[in-house]
Amino acid sequence: MTGQNCMAFCKDYLYYGLGDGSECWCADTFHVPATLASNEHCQTKCGGDTTQTCGGSWYLAIFSK
């Protein structure tokens, strides 16, 4: 998985999230309460491109388009 792959996969959604190096999640809303975590929790390298980070264990790096 890479950020670009996940963004393309989630093209019909407002948000996409990367987790644990290989997970891609798509959504139009956040569940409340969503909590902003420190970037140190999202340092797992992406399986498809190890120059990118793809969230962490139990943490999603979330992006909007």
CHARMM-style PDB file with segment names, atoms N, HN, CA, C and O in Angstrom:
ATOM      1  N   MET     1       0.846  -1.178   0.000  1.00  0.00      PROA
ATOM      2  CA  MET     1       0.000   0.000   0.000  1.00  0.00      PROA
ATOM      3  C   MET     1       0.891   1.241   0.000  1.00  0.00      PROA
ATOM      4  O   MET     1       1.973   1.247   0.588  1.00  0.00      PROA
ATOM      5  N   THR     2       0.418   2.281  -0.666  1.00  0.00      PROA
ATOM      6  HN  THR     2      -0.461   2.276  -1.143  1.00  0.00      PROA
ATOM      7  CA  THR     2       1.058   3.596  -0.636  1.00  0.00      PROA
ATOM      8  C   THR     2      -0.031   4.641  -0.451  1.00  0.00      PROA
ATOM      9  O   THR     2      -1.216   4.341  -0.601  1.00  0.00      PROA
ATOM     10  N   GLY     3       0.362   5.850  -0.129  1.00  0.00      PROA
ATOM     11  HN  GLY     3       1.324   6.093  -0.008  1.00  0.00      PROA
ATOM     12  CA  GLY     3      -0.607   6.929  -0.013  1.00  0.00      PROA
ATOM     13  C   GLY     3      -1.369   7.159  -1.305  1.00  0.00      PROA
ATOM     14  O   GLY     3      -2.580   7.381  -1.287  1.00  0.00      PROA
ATOM     15  N   GLN     4      -0.664   7.107  -2.424  1.00  0.00      PROA
ATOM     16  HN  GLN     4       0.320   6.926  -2.439  1.00  0.00      PROA
ATOM     17  CA  GLN     4      -1.303   7.313  -3.722  1.00  0.00      PROA
ATOM     18  C   GLN     4      -2.291   6.188  -4.044  1.00  0.00      PROA
ATOM     19  O   GLN     4      -3.374   6.447  -4.569  1.00  0.00      PROA
ATOM     20  N   ASN     5      -1.926   4.953  -3.734  1.00  0.00      PROA
ATOM     21  HN  ASN     5      -1.046   4.743  -3.308  1.00  0.00      PROA
ATOM     22  CA  ASN     5      -2.829   3.821  -3.979  1.00  0.00      PROA
ATOM     23  C   ASN     5      -4.096   3.943  -3.144  1.00  0.00      PROA
ATOM     24  O   ASN     5      -5.198   3.705  -3.639  1.00  0.00      PROA
ATOM     25  N   CYS     6      -3.940   4.313  -1.888  1.00  0.00      PROA
ATOM     26  HN  CYS     6      -3.045   4.507  -1.486  1.00  0.00      PROA
ATOM     27  CA  CYS     6      -5.091   4.438  -0.995  1.00  0.00      PROA
ATOM     28  C   CYS     6      -5.994   5.584  -1.450  1.00  0.00      PROA
ATOM     29  O   CYS     6      -7.217   5.442  -1.463  1.00  0.00      PROA
ATOM     30  N   MET     7      -5.402   6.712  -1.820  1.00  0.00      PROA
ATOM     31  HN  MET     7      -4.408   6.828  -1.810  1.00  0.00      PROA
ATOM     32  CA  MET     7      -6.191   7.844  -2.294  1.00  0.00      PROA
ATOM     33  C   MET     7      -7.006   7.449  -3.528  1.00  0.00      PROA
ATOM     34  O   MET     7      -8.180   7.806  -3.630  1.00  0.00      PROA
ATOM     35  N   ALA     8      -6.405   6.726  -4.452  1.00  0.00      PROA
ATOM     36  HN  ALA     8      -5.451   6.436  -4.370  1.00  0.00      PROA
ATOM     37  CA  ALA     8      -7.116   6.278  -5.654  1.00  0.00      PROA
ATOM     38  C   ALA     8      -8.224   5.285  -5.298  1.00  0.00      PROA
ATOM     39  O   ALA     8      -9.323   5.354  -5.849  1.00  0.00      PROA
ATOM     40  N   PHE     9      -7.936   4.367  -4.381  1.00  0.00      PROA
ATOM     41  HN  PHE     9      -7.043   4.312  -3.933  1.00  0.00      PROA
ATOM     42  CA  PHE     9      -8.922   3.377  -3.954  1.00  0.00      PROA
ATOM     43  C   PHE     9     -10.136   4.058  -3.312  1.00  0.00      PROA
ATOM     44  O   PHE     9     -11.268   3.603  -3.478  1.00  0.00      PROA
ATOM     45  N   CYS    10      -9.895   5.140  -2.586  1.00  0.00      PROA
ATOM     46  HN  CYS    10      -8.975   5.510  -2.451  1.00  0.00      PROA
ATOM     47  CA  CYS    10     -10.952   5.849  -1.851  1.00  0.00      PROA
ATOM     48  C   CYS    10     -11.486   7.051  -2.630  1.00  0.00      PROA
ATOM     49  O   CYS    10     -11.966   8.009  -2.023  1.00  0.00      PROA
ATOM     50  N   LYS    11     -11.413   7.019  -3.935  1.00  0.00      PROA
ATOM     51  HN  LYS    11     -11.024   6.241  -4.428  1.00  0.00      PROA
ATOM     52  CA  LYS    11     -11.745   8.178  -4.763  1.00  0.00      PROA
ATOM     53  C   LYS    11     -13.166   8.699  -4.548  1.00  0.00      PROA
ATOM     54  O   LYS    11     -13.421   9.879  -4.793  1.00  0.00      PROA
ATOM     55  N   ASP    12     -14.079   7.872  -4.107  1.00  0.00      PROA
ATOM     56  HN  ASP    12     -13.872   6.914  -3.908  1.00  0.00      PROA
ATOM     57  CA  ASP    12     -15.468   8.290  -3.915  1.00  0.00      PROA
ATOM     58  C   ASP    12     -15.767   8.748  -2.487  1.00  0.00      PROA
ATOM     59  O   ASP    12     -16.929   8.954  -2.135  1.00  0.00      PROA
ATOM     60  N   TYR    13     -14.740   8.907  -1.673  1.00  0.00      PROA
ATOM     61  HN  TYR    13     -13.796   8.740  -1.959  1.00  0.00      PROA
ATOM     62  CA  TYR    13     -14.900   9.303  -0.275  1.00  0.00      PROA
ATOM     63  C   TYR    13     -14.172  10.615  -0.003  1.00  0.00      PROA
ATOM     64  O   TYR    13     -13.283  11.006  -0.760  1.00  0.00      PROA
ATOM     65  N   LEU    14     -14.554  11.297   1.082  1.00  0.00      PROA
ATOM     66  HN  LEU    14     -15.277  10.980   1.697  1.00  0.00      PROA
ATOM     67  CA  LEU    14     -13.907  12.554   1.458  1.00  0.00      PROA
ATOM     68  C   LEU    14     -12.551  12.349   2.118  1.00  0.00      PROA
ATOM     69  O   LEU    14     -11.649  13.171   1.960  1.00  0.00      PROA
ATOM     70  N   TYR    15     -12.406  11.250   2.861  1.00  0.00      PROA
ATOM     71  HN  TYR    15     -13.139  10.582   2.989  1.00  0.00      PROA
ATOM     72  CA  TYR    15     -11.186  10.999   3.626  1.00  0.00      PROA
ATOM     73  C   TYR    15     -10.625   9.621   3.311  1.00  0.00      PROA
ATOM     74  O   TYR    15     -11.353   8.695   2.955  1.00  0.00      PROA
ATOM     75  N   TYR    16      -9.324   9.515   3.451  1.00  0.00      PROA
ATOM     76  HN  TYR    16      -8.732  10.267   3.740  1.00  0.00      PROA
ATOM     77  CA  TYR    16      -8.683   8.203   3.372  1.00  0.00      PROA
ATOM     78  C   TYR    16      -7.637   8.128   4.469  1.00  0.00      PROA
ATOM     79  O   TYR    16      -7.032   9.134   4.841  1.00  0.00      PROA
ATOM     80  N   GLY    17      -7.434   6.929   4.977  1.00  0.00      PROA
ATOM     81  HN  GLY    17      -7.925   6.112   4.675  1.00  0.00      PROA
ATOM     82  CA  GLY    17      -6.495   6.734   6.068  1.00  0.00      PROA
ATOM     83  C   GLY    17      -5.625   5.515   5.846  1.00  0.00      PROA
ATOM     84  O   GLY    17      -6.063   4.498   5.307  1.00  0.00      PROA
ATOM     85  N   LEU    18      -4.383   5.644   6.274  1.00  0.00      PROA
ATOM     86  HN  LEU    18      -4.027   6.469   6.712  1.00  0.00      PROA
ATOM     87  CA  LEU    18      -3.404   4.566   6.151  1.00  0.00      PROA
ATOM     88  C   LEU    18      -3.059   4.069   7.542  1.00  0.00      PROA
ATOM     89  O   LEU    18      -2.836   4.865   8.454  1.00  0.00      PROA
ATOM     90  N   GLY    19      -3.014   2.749   7.707  1.00  0.00      PROA
ATOM     91  HN  GLY    19      -3.195   2.102   6.966  1.00  0.00      PROA
ATOM     92  CA  GLY    19      -2.721   2.188   9.008  1.00  0.00      PROA
ATOM     93  C   GLY    19      -1.850   0.956   8.945  1.00  0.00      PROA
ATOM     94  O   GLY    19      -1.973   0.128   8.043  1.00  0.00      PROA
ATOM     95  N   ASP    20      -0.979   0.853   9.907  1.00  0.00      PROA
ATOM     96  HN  ASP    20      -0.879   1.526  10.640  1.00  0.00      PROA
ATOM     97  CA  ASP    20      -0.176  -0.353  10.142  1.00  0.00      PROA
ATOM     98  C   ASP    20       0.628  -0.807   8.921  1.00  0.00      PROA
ATOM     99  O   ASP    20       0.921  -1.993   8.775  1.00  0.00      PROA
ATOM    100  N   GLY    21       0.981   0.133   8.049  1.00  0.00      PROA
ATOM    101  HN  GLY    21       0.743   1.097   8.168  1.00  0.00      PROA
ATOM    102  CA  GLY    21       1.855  -0.174   6.927  1.00  0.00      PROA
ATOM    103  C   GLY    21       1.193  -0.762   5.704  1.00  0.00      PROA
ATOM    104  O   GLY    21       1.765  -0.731   4.614  1.00  0.00      PROA
ATOM    105  N   SER    22      -0.036  -1.312   5.868  1.00  0.00      PROA
ATOM    106  HN  SER    22      -0.500  -1.338   6.753  1.00  0.00      PROA
ATOM    107  CA  SER    22      -0.666  -1.972   4.718  1.00  0.00      PROA
ATOM    108  C   SER    22      -2.177  -1.776   4.637  1.00  0.00      PROA
ATOM    109  O   SER    22      -2.803  -2.255   3.692  1.00  0.00      PROA
ATOM    110  N   GLU    23      -2.769  -1.093   5.591  1.00  0.00      PROA
ATOM    111  HN  GLU    23      -2.261  -0.703   6.358  1.00  0.00      PROA
ATOM    112  CA  GLU    23      -4.223  -0.929   5.602  1.00  0.00      PROA
ATOM    113  C   GLU    23      -4.624   0.389   4.954  1.00  0.00      PROA
ATOM    114  O   GLU    23      -3.932   1.398   5.090  1.00  0.00      PROA
ATOM    115  N   CYS    24      -5.754   0.368   4.244  1.00  0.00      PROA
ATOM    116  HN  CYS    24      -6.316  -0.452   4.134  1.00  0.00      PROA
ATOM    117  CA  CYS    24      -6.330   1.562   3.639  1.00  0.00      PROA
ATOM    118  C   CYS    24      -7.793   1.639   4.061  1.00  0.00      PROA
ATOM    119  O   CYS    24      -8.547   0.685   3.870  1.00  0.00      PROA
ATOM    120  N   TRP    25      -8.193   2.765   4.631  1.00  0.00      PROA
ATOM    121  HN  TRP    25      -7.580   3.540   4.786  1.00  0.00      PROA
ATOM    122  CA  TRP    25      -9.559   2.959   5.098  1.00  0.00      PROA
ATOM    123  C   TRP    25     -10.156   4.173   4.396  1.00  0.00      PROA
ATOM    124  O   TRP    25      -9.455   5.154   4.149  1.00  0.00      PROA
ATOM    125  N   CYS    26     -11.443   4.114   4.076  1.00  0.00      PROA
ATOM    126  HN  CYS    26     -12.013   3.317   4.277  1.00  0.00      PROA
ATOM    127  CA  CYS    26     -12.143   5.200   3.386  1.00  0.00      PROA
ATOM    128  C   CYS    26     -13.346   5.624   4.231  1.00  0.00      PROA
ATOM    129  O   CYS    26     -13.981   4.787   4.873  1.00  0.00      PROA
ATOM    130  N   ALA    27     -13.661   6.938   4.230  1.00  0.00      PROA
ATOM    131  HN  ALA    27     -13.145   7.617   3.708  1.00  0.00      PROA
ATOM    132  CA  ALA    27     -14.815   7.411   4.995  1.00  0.00      PROA
ATOM    133  C   ALA    27     -15.248   8.790   4.513  1.00  0.00      PROA
ATOM    134  O   ALA    27     -14.474   9.528   3.904  1.00  0.00      PROA
ATOM    135  N   ASP    28     -16.493   9.114   4.799  1.00  0.00      PROA
ATOM    136  HN  ASP    28     -17.122   8.514   5.294  1.00  0.00      PROA
ATOM    137  CA  ASP    28     -17.008  10.456   4.548  1.00  0.00      PROA
ATOM    138  C   ASP    28     -17.140  11.258   5.837  1.00  0.00      PROA
ATOM    139  O   ASP    28     -17.286  12.479   5.794  1.00  0.00      PROA
ATOM    140  N   THR    29     -17.091  10.576   6.991  1.00  0.00      PROA
ATOM    141  HN  THR    29     -16.973   9.584   7.026  1.00  0.00      PROA
ATOM    142  CA  THR    29     -17.208  11.244   8.288  1.00  0.00      PROA
ATOM    143  C   THR    29     -16.250  10.598   9.280  1.00  0.00      PROA
ATOM    144  O   THR    29     -15.684   9.536   9.020  1.00  0.00      PROA
ATOM    145  N   PHE    30     -16.078  11.262  10.424  1.00  0.00      PROA
ATOM    146  HN  PHE    30     -16.538  12.125  10.635  1.00  0.00      PROA
ATOM    147  CA  PHE    30     -15.302  10.711  11.531  1.00  0.00      PROA
ATOM    148  C   PHE    30     -16.258  10.250  12.614  1.00  0.00      PROA
ATOM    149  O   PHE    30     -17.309  10.854  12.824  1.00  0.00      PROA
ATOM    150  N   HSD    31     -15.892   9.178  13.302  1.00  0.00      PROA
ATOM    151  HN  HSD    31     -15.038   8.687  13.131  1.00  0.00      PROA
ATOM    152  CA  HSD    31     -16.639   8.787  14.493  1.00  0.00      PROA
ATOM    153  C   HSD    31     -16.206   9.706  15.628  1.00  0.00      PROA
ATOM    154  O   HSD    31     -15.022  10.009  15.774  1.00  0.00      PROA
ATOM    155  N   VAL    32     -17.149  10.135  16.414  1.00  0.00      PROA
ATOM    156  HN  VAL    32     -18.111   9.889  16.295  1.00  0.00      PROA
ATOM    157  CA  VAL    32     -16.847  11.033  17.524  1.00  0.00      PROA
ATOM    158  C   VAL    32     -16.718  10.198  18.776  1.00  0.00      PROA
ATOM    159  O   VAL    32     -17.567   9.331  18.987  1.00  0.00      PROA
ATOM    160  N   PRO    33     -15.734  10.387  19.614  1.00  0.00      PROA
ATOM    161  CA  PRO    33     -14.708  11.418  19.463  1.00  0.00      PROA
ATOM    162  C   PRO    33     -13.497  10.904  18.687  1.00  0.00      PROA
ATOM    163  O   PRO    33     -12.972   9.833  18.990  1.00  0.00      PROA
ATOM    164  N   ALA    34     -13.068  11.645  17.716  1.00  0.00      PROA
ATOM    165  HN  ALA    34     -13.495  12.515  17.470  1.00  0.00      PROA
ATOM    166  CA  ALA    34     -11.797  11.379  17.029  1.00  0.00      PROA
ATOM    167  C   ALA    34     -10.728  12.184  17.763  1.00  0.00      PROA
ATOM    168  O   ALA    34     -10.951  13.347  18.101  1.00  0.00      PROA
ATOM    169  N   THR    35      -9.594  11.586  18.006  1.00  0.00      PROA
ATOM    170  HN  THR    35      -9.413  10.642  17.731  1.00  0.00      PROA
ATOM    171  CA  THR    35      -8.546  12.229  18.792  1.00  0.00      PROA
ATOM    172  C   THR    35      -7.286  12.378  17.961  1.00  0.00      PROA
ATOM    173  O   THR    35      -6.820  11.422  17.341  1.00  0.00      PROA
ATOM    174  N   LEU    36      -6.740  13.579  17.954  1.00  0.00      PROA
ATOM    175  HN  LEU    36      -7.118  14.356  18.457  1.00  0.00      PROA
ATOM    176  CA  LEU    36      -5.478  13.824  17.272  1.00  0.00      PROA
ATOM    177  C   LEU    36      -4.350  13.233  18.102  1.00  0.00      PROA
ATOM    178  O   LEU    36      -4.209  13.546  19.285  1.00  0.00      PROA
ATOM    179  N   ALA    37      -3.557  12.388  17.488  1.00  0.00      PROA
ATOM    180  HN  ALA    37      -3.671  12.133  16.528  1.00  0.00      PROA
ATOM    181  CA  ALA    37      -2.435  11.742  18.179  1.00  0.00      PROA
ATOM    182  C   ALA    37      -1.121  12.318  17.669  1.00  0.00      PROA
ATOM    183  O   ALA    37      -1.077  12.948  16.612  1.00  0.00      PROA
ATOM    184  N   SER    38      -0.080  12.103  18.407  1.00  0.00      PROA
ATOM    185  HN  SER    38      -0.115  11.591  19.265  1.00  0.00      PROA
ATOM    186  CA  SER    38       1.250  12.544  18.019  1.00  0.00      PROA
ATOM    187  C   SER    38       1.721  11.798  16.773  1.00  0.00      PROA
ATOM    188  O   SER    38       1.389  10.627  16.586  1.00  0.00      PROA
ATOM    189  N   ASN    39       2.489  12.468  15.927  1.00  0.00      PROA
ATOM    190  HN  ASN    39       2.759  13.419  16.079  1.00  0.00      PROA
ATOM    191  CA  ASN    39       3.033  11.837  14.723  1.00  0.00      PROA
ATOM    192  C   ASN    39       3.915  10.637  15.036  1.00  0.00      PROA
ATOM    193  O   ASN    39       4.116   9.782  14.174  1.00  0.00      PROA
ATOM    194  N   GLU    40       4.442  10.557  16.242  1.00  0.00      PROA
ATOM    195  HN  GLU    40       4.279  11.252  16.942  1.00  0.00      PROA
ATOM    196  CA  GLU    40       5.314   9.428  16.593  1.00  0.00      PROA
ATOM    197  C   GLU    40       4.577   8.095  16.524  1.00  0.00      PROA
ATOM    198  O   GLU    40       5.212   7.045  16.423  1.00  0.00      PROA
ATOM    199  N   HSD    41       3.249   8.119  16.578  1.00  0.00      PROA
ATOM    200  HN  HSD    41       2.733   8.971  16.661  1.00  0.00      PROA
ATOM    201  CA  HSD    41       2.460   6.889  16.497  1.00  0.00      PROA
ATOM    202  C   HSD    41       2.250   6.415  15.060  1.00  0.00      PROA
ATOM    203  O   HSD    41       1.779   5.299  14.842  1.00  0.00      PROA
ATOM    204  N   CYS    42       2.590   7.240  14.090  1.00  0.00      PROA
ATOM    205  HN  CYS    42       2.973   8.147  14.267  1.00  0.00      PROA
ATOM    206  CA  CYS    42       2.345   6.926  12.675  1.00  0.00      PROA
ATOM    207  C   CYS    42       3.654   6.842  11.900  1.00  0.00      PROA
ATOM    208  O   CYS    42       3.835   7.548  10.908  1.00  0.00      PROA
ATOM    209  N   GLN    43       4.555   5.994  12.339  1.00  0.00      PROA
ATOM    210  HN  GLN    43       4.408   5.420  13.145  1.00  0.00      PROA
ATOM    211  CA  GLN    43       5.868   5.886  11.710  1.00  0.00      PROA
ATOM    212  C   GLN    43       6.109   4.549  11.012  1.00  0.00      PROA
ATOM    213  O   GLN    43       7.241   4.259  10.623  1.00  0.00      PROA
ATOM    214  N   THR    44       5.068   3.725  10.843  1.00  0.00      PROA
ATOM    215  HN  THR    44       4.148   3.960  11.159  1.00  0.00      PROA
ATOM    216  CA  THR    44       5.229   2.441  10.163  1.00  0.00      PROA
ATOM    217  C   THR    44       5.411   2.678   8.667  1.00  0.00      PROA
ATOM    218  O   THR    44       4.619   3.387   8.046  1.00  0.00      PROA
ATOM    219  N   LYS    45       6.435   2.098   8.102  1.00  0.00      PROA
ATOM    220  HN  LYS    45       7.079   1.522   8.606  1.00  0.00      PROA
ATOM    221  CA  LYS    45       6.720   2.261   6.675  1.00  0.00      PROA
ATOM    222  C   LYS    45       5.647   1.568   5.840  1.00  0.00      PROA
ATOM    223  O   LYS    45       5.135   0.516   6.222  1.00  0.00      PROA
ATOM    224  N   CYS    46       5.315   2.162   4.709  1.00  0.00      PROA
ATOM    225  HN  CYS    46       5.731   3.017   4.399  1.00  0.00      PROA
ATOM    226  CA  CYS    46       4.343   1.574   3.782  1.00  0.00      PROA
ATOM    227  C   CYS    46       4.939   0.342   3.119  1.00  0.00      PROA
ATOM    228  O   CYS    46       6.096   0.355   2.699  1.00  0.00      PROA
ATOM    229  N   GLY    47       4.159  -0.709   3.027  1.00  0.00      PROA
ATOM    230  HN  GLY    47       3.219  -0.720   3.368  1.00  0.00      PROA
ATOM    231  CA  GLY    47       4.620  -1.930   2.380  1.00  0.00      PROA
ATOM    232  C   GLY    47       4.940  -1.733   0.907  1.00  0.00      PROA
ATOM    233  O   GLY    47       5.827  -2.398   0.372  1.00  0.00      PROA
ATOM    234  N   GLY    48       4.225  -0.824   0.244  1.00  0.00      PROA
ATOM    235  HN  GLY    48       3.504  -0.284   0.679  1.00  0.00      PROA
ATOM    236  CA  GLY    48       4.430  -0.598  -1.180  1.00  0.00      PROA
ATOM    237  C   GLY    48       5.504   0.418  -1.509  1.00  0.00      PROA
ATOM    238  O   GLY    48       5.930   0.514  -2.661  1.00  0.00      PROA
ATOM    239  N   ASP    49       5.960   1.194  -0.500  1.00  0.00      PROA
ATOM    240  HN  ASP    49       5.615   1.116   0.435  1.00  0.00      PROA
ATOM    241  CA  ASP    49       6.999   2.207  -0.712  1.00  0.00      PROA
ATOM    242  C   ASP    49       7.564   2.584   0.648  1.00  0.00      PROA
ATOM    243  O   ASP    49       6.961   3.376   1.373  1.00  0.00      PROA
ATOM    244  N   THR    50       8.698   2.032   0.996  1.00  0.00      PROA
ATOM    245  HN  THR    50       9.187   1.389   0.408  1.00  0.00      PROA
ATOM    246  CA  THR    50       9.258   2.231   2.337  1.00  0.00      PROA
ATOM    247  C   THR    50       9.812   3.634   2.561  1.00  0.00      PROA
ATOM    248  O   THR    50      10.317   3.922   3.646  1.00  0.00      PROA
ATOM    249  N   THR    51       9.732   4.514   1.561  1.00  0.00      PROA
ATOM    250  HN  THR    51       9.321   4.280   0.680  1.00  0.00      PROA
ATOM    251  CA  THR    51      10.101   5.915   1.790  1.00  0.00      PROA
ATOM    252  C   THR    51       8.918   6.696   2.354  1.00  0.00      PROA
ATOM    253  O   THR    51       9.074   7.849   2.755  1.00  0.00      PROA
ATOM    254  N   GLN    52       7.733   6.078   2.389  1.00  0.00      PROA
ATOM    255  HN  GLN    52       7.607   5.141   2.063  1.00  0.00      PROA
ATOM    256  CA  GLN    52       6.532   6.701   2.938  1.00  0.00      PROA
ATOM    257  C   GLN    52       6.154   6.026   4.251  1.00  0.00      PROA
ATOM    258  O   GLN    52       6.513   4.874   4.497  1.00  0.00      PROA
ATOM    259  N   THR    53       5.425   6.756   5.089  1.00  0.00      PROA
ATOM    260  HN  THR    53       5.133   7.691   4.889  1.00  0.00      PROA
ATOM    261  CA  THR    53       4.873   6.145   6.298  1.00  0.00      PROA
ATOM    262  C   THR    53       3.372   5.949   6.102  1.00  0.00      PROA
ATOM    263  O   THR    53       2.698   6.765   5.472  1.00  0.00      PROA
ATOM    264  N   CYS    54       2.867   4.852   6.654  1.00  0.00      PROA
ATOM    265  HN  CYS    54       3.414   4.189   7.165  1.00  0.00      PROA
ATOM    266  CA  CYS    54       1.451   4.481   6.511  1.00  0.00      PROA
ATOM    267  C   CYS    54       0.834   4.216   7.871  1.00  0.00      PROA
ATOM    268  O   CYS    54       0.439   3.088   8.169  1.00  0.00      PROA
ATOM    269  N   GLY    55       0.748   5.247   8.695  1.00  0.00      PROA
ATOM    270  HN  GLY    55       1.068   6.163   8.453  1.00  0.00      PROA
ATOM    271  CA  GLY    55       0.121   5.104   9.995  1.00  0.00      PROA
ATOM    272  C   GLY    55       0.959   4.279  10.949  1.00  0.00      PROA
ATOM    273  O   GLY    55       2.186   4.252  10.858  1.00  0.00      PROA
ATOM    274  N   GLY    56       0.283   3.610  11.862  1.00  0.00      PROA
ATOM    275  HN  GLY    56      -0.714   3.633  11.936  1.00  0.00      PROA
ATOM    276  CA  GLY    56       0.963   2.788  12.850  1.00  0.00      PROA
ATOM    277  C   GLY    56       0.022   1.725  13.372  1.00  0.00      PROA
ATOM    278  O   GLY    56      -1.115   1.610  12.915  1.00  0.00      PROA
ATOM    279  N   SER    57       0.493   0.955  14.322  1.00  0.00      PROA
ATOM    280  HN  SER    57       1.416   1.049  14.693  1.00  0.00      PROA
ATOM    281  CA  SER    57      -0.339  -0.072  14.934  1.00  0.00      PROA
ATOM    282  C   SER    57      -1.432   0.606  15.758  1.00  0.00      PROA
ATOM    283  O   SER    57      -1.132   1.289  16.738  1.00  0.00      PROA
ATOM    284  N   TRP    58      -2.676   0.429  15.379  1.00  0.00      PROA
ATOM    285  HN  TRP    58      -2.920  -0.126  14.583  1.00  0.00      PROA
ATOM    286  CA  TRP    58      -3.857   1.025  16.009  1.00  0.00      PROA
ATOM    287  C   TRP    58      -3.973   2.531  15.782  1.00  0.00      PROA
ATOM    288  O   TRP    58      -4.761   3.195  16.456  1.00  0.00      PROA
ATOM    289  N   TYR    59      -3.196   3.083  14.839  1.00  0.00      PROA
ATOM    290  HN  TYR    59      -2.556   2.544  14.292  1.00  0.00      PROA
ATOM    291  CA  TYR    59      -3.274   4.509  14.506  1.00  0.00      PROA
ATOM    292  C   TYR    59      -3.387   4.670  12.998  1.00  0.00      PROA
ATOM    293  O   TYR    59      -2.703   3.984  12.238  1.00  0.00      PROA
ATOM    294  N   LEU    60      -4.256   5.583  12.570  1.00  0.00      PROA
ATOM    295  HN  LEU    60      -4.811   6.140  13.187  1.00  0.00      PROA
ATOM    296  CA  LEU    60      -4.404   5.883  11.149  1.00  0.00      PROA
ATOM    297  C   LEU    60      -3.845   7.267  10.861  1.00  0.00      PROA
ATOM    298  O   LEU    60      -4.075   8.213  11.615  1.00  0.00      PROA
ATOM    299  N   ALA    61      -3.115   7.375   9.773  1.00  0.00      PROA
ATOM    300  HN  ALA    61      -2.928   6.607   9.160  1.00  0.00      PROA
ATOM    301  CA  ALA    61      -2.752   8.675   9.219  1.00  0.00      PROA
ATOM    302  C   ALA    61      -3.886   9.035   8.269  1.00  0.00      PROA
ATOM    303  O   ALA    61      -4.084   8.363   7.257  1.00  0.00      PROA
ATOM    304  N   ILE    62      -4.636  10.093   8.586  1.00  0.00      PROA
ATOM    305  HN  ILE    62      -4.476  10.640   9.408  1.00  0.00      PROA
ATOM    306  CA  ILE    62      -5.848  10.434   7.846  1.00  0.00      PROA
ATOM    307  C   ILE    62      -5.611  11.665   6.984  1.00  0.00      PROA
ATOM    308  O   ILE    62      -4.995  12.640   7.417  1.00  0.00      PROA
ATOM    309  N   PHE    63      -6.113  11.599   5.755  1.00  0.00      PROA
ATOM    310  HN  PHE    63      -6.613  10.807   5.404  1.00  0.00      PROA
ATOM    311  CA  PHE    63      -5.952  12.685   4.793  1.00  0.00      PROA
ATOM    312  C   PHE    63      -7.301  13.013   4.172  1.00  0.00      PROA
ATOM    313  O   PHE    63      -8.169  12.148   4.057  1.00  0.00      PROA
ATOM    314  N   SER    64      -7.469  14.266   3.775  1.00  0.00      PROA
ATOM    315  HN  SER    64      -6.764  14.968   3.869  1.00  0.00      PROA
ATOM    316  CA  SER    64      -8.664  14.657   3.026  1.00  0.00      PROA
ATOM    317  C   SER    64      -8.245  15.033   1.616  1.00  0.00      PROA
ATOM    318  O   SER    64      -7.111  15.444   1.370  1.00  0.00      PROA
ATOM    319  N   LYS    65      -9.185  14.882   0.702  1.00  0.00      PROA
ATOM    320  HN  LYS    65     -10.107  14.548   0.901  1.00  0.00      PROA
ATOM    321  CA  LYS    65      -8.873  15.184  -0.701  1.00  0.00      PROA
ATOM    322  C   LYS    65      -9.357  16.556  -1.072  1.00  0.00      PROA
ATOM    323  OT1 LYS    65      -9.183  16.984  -2.213  1.00  0.00      PROA
TER     324      LYS     65
END
